[in-house]
């Protein structure tokens, strides 16, 4: 599926020139670029943990968030980037399977 992201990547393994693919795209209206988004795949304890992201000490009495200007947060998971939106060339009758990403503490999605 990842070989279908661009016309150049689609033309290389199939052996069909890119110009022929462009003409086929214009003639055949069923072949088009379709988007696929990453959807979060939460495990069983994750939804209950997601409710408790901010402890009550970070919220003041009048429900205004306290500023975090005195905190420095360095996150090493910036090296594990995932593209949220990808485009693939596919026919209308083809099924593009959903891309699931587990959002854990080790590899969270940062885009």
Secondary structure, 3 states (H helix, E strand, C coil): CHHHCCHHHHHHHHCCCHHHHHHHHHHCCCEEEEEEEEEECCCCCHHHHHCCCCCHHHECCCCCECCCCCCCCCCHHHHCCCCCEEEEEEECCCCCCCEEECCCCCCCCCC
